[in-house]
Amino acid sequence: MSPLVTVDDVVRTFRRGPSTVHALGGVSLSLVPGELVALVGRSGSGKTTLLNVVGGLDRPDGGEVTIDGEKLGSMDDAGLQRLRRGRVGFVFQSFGLLPFLSARENIGVPLRMLRTPATERDRRVDELLHVVGLEPHAEQRPGELSGGQQQRVAIARALAPRPGLLLADEPTGQLDSETGQTVVGLLRDLVHDASSAALVATHDETLVSYADRVLHLHDGRIEAAPQD
Ligand SMILES: Nc1ncnc2c1ncn2[C@@H]1O[C@H](COP(=O)(O)OP(=O)(O)OP(=O)(O)O)[C@@H](O)[C@H]1O
């Protein structure tokens, strides 16, 4: 199967005062549709930096990211913004929901940004509320939902435009282990069903056990997979 995402020798360095931090020191990987890949590594190993570069939130200093055959390095800022709106979904540890909107309205936000017609938008939001099991809570605001419910809203929102690629940074970090397990199982099923690819940075052993593949980052480099 041809890859949906390829990351080729990506380098990202940051200046911190007089010193240089090599956050990514030549990372290469690829993701095919339908796989959930866990990205593990110690704090500071470069996981968030890699997700940001793959999703076009940050530009690398070297190397290339290709999504669906399109090179991100050739896109201007408007092109990257279009990519993020339509083809890449982000799920963050802190959920990132708008506090004054209901669950239903939060899920619909990316579709509003894409100017999806209202009837189609409503249909898609209803479908997602059903998929993540939040129909009874559709009109509640984030502050009236549990952590697991908020994370399910965030996942539904990320999936609303049917992105080919889902990027998640510690999506279970704020959840107790049982809720985390529910969210991870849901995430995996959604990725498999929609043939999306997901790259998920995590410290969570349960999430790692649900992944199709695990990539280990160490000091900004992917380590060879341990032999089993
Ligand atoms: N904007 C920035 N400016 C300077 N240094 C940065 C910046 N962003 C990241 N870094 C540095 O790059 C390295 C990698 O950081 P990154 O956040 O990607 O790690 P991480 O693996 O996601 O860590 P954690 O698990 O704690 O979230 C760290 O040394 C960090 O301090």
The ligand as an SDF file (V2000), in Angstrom:
LIG
                    3D

 31 33  0  0  0  0  0  0  0  0999 V2000
    9.8870   26.4910   20.5390 N   0  0  0  0  0  0  0  0  0  0  0  0
   10.9590   25.9220   21.1030 C   0  0  0  0  0  0  0  0  0  0  0  0
   12.0620   26.6620   21.4190 N   0  0  0  0  0  0  0  0  0  0  0  0
   13.1570   26.0860   21.9630 C   0  0  0  0  0  0  0  0  0  0  0  0
   13.2650   24.7800   22.2360 N   0  0  0  0  0  0  0  0  0  0  0  0
   12.2090   24.0020   21.9610 C   0  0  0  0  0  0  0  0  0  0  0  0
   11.0030   24.5200   21.3840 C   0  0  0  0  0  0  0  0  0  0  0  0
   10.1260   23.4890   21.2180 N   0  0  0  0  0  0  0  0  0  0  0  0
   10.7570   22.3900   21.6750 C   0  0  0  0  0  0  0  0  0  0  0  0
   11.9970   22.6840   22.1160 N   0  0  0  0  0  0  0  0  0  0  0  0
   12.9920   21.7210   22.6600 C   0  0  0  0  0  0  0  0  0  0  0  0
   13.0790   20.6390   21.7430 O   0  0  0  0  0  0  0  0  0  0  0  0
   13.1910   19.3990   22.4410 C   0  0  0  0  0  0  0  0  0  0  0  0
   12.0450   18.4870   22.0590 C   0  0  0  0  0  0  0  0  0  0  0  0
   10.8200   18.9830   22.6150 O   0  0  0  0  0  0  0  0  0  0  0  0
    9.4210   18.2940   22.4020 P   0  0  0  0  0  0  0  0  0  0  0  0
    8.3680   19.1660   23.0260 O   0  0  0  0  0  0  0  0  0  0  0  0
    9.2350   17.9590   20.9760 O   0  0  0  0  0  0  0  0  0  0  0  0
    9.5740   16.9420   23.2560 O   0  0  0  0  0  0  0  0  0  0  0  0
    8.4730   15.8620   23.6910 P   0  0  0  0  0  0  0  0  0  0  0  0
    9.0650   14.5260   23.3930 O   0  0  0  0  0  0  0  0  0  0  0  0
    7.1620   16.1950   23.0480 O   0  0  0  0  0  0  0  0  0  0  0  0
    8.3810   16.0850   25.2490 O   0  0  0  0  0  0  0  0  0  0  0  0
    7.1250   15.8400   26.2630 P   0  0  0  0  0  0  0  0  0  0  0  0
    6.9180   14.3600   26.3190 O   0  0  0  0  0  0  0  0  0  0  0  0
    7.6350   16.4200   27.5490 O   0  0  0  0  0  0  0  0  0  0  0  0
    5.9640   16.6050   25.6840 O   0  0  0  0  0  0  0  0  0  0  0  0
   13.2280   19.7570   23.9270 C   0  0  0  0  0  0  0  0  0  0  0  0
   14.5850   19.8430   24.3140 O   0  0  0  0  0  0  0  0  0  0  0  0
   12.5630   21.1210   23.9750 C   0  0  0  0  0  0  0  0  0  0  0  0
   13.0400   21.8560   25.0660 O   0  0  0  0  0  0  0  0  0  0  0  0
  1  2  1  0
  2  3  1  0
  2  7  2  0
  3  4  2  0
  4  5  1  0
  5  6  2  0
  6  7  1  0
  6 10  1  0
  7  8  1  0
  8  9  2  0
  9 10  1  0
 10 11  1  0
 11 12  1  0
 11 30  1  0
 12 13  1  0
 13 14  1  0
 13 28  1  0
 14 15  1  0
 15 16  1  0
 16 17  2  0
 16 18  1  0
 16 19  1  0
 19 20  1  0
 20 21  2  0
 20 22  1  0
 20 23  1  0
 23 24  1  0
 24 25  2  0
 24 26  1  0
 24 27  1  0
 28 29  1  0
 28 30  1  0
 30 31  1  0
M  END
$$$$
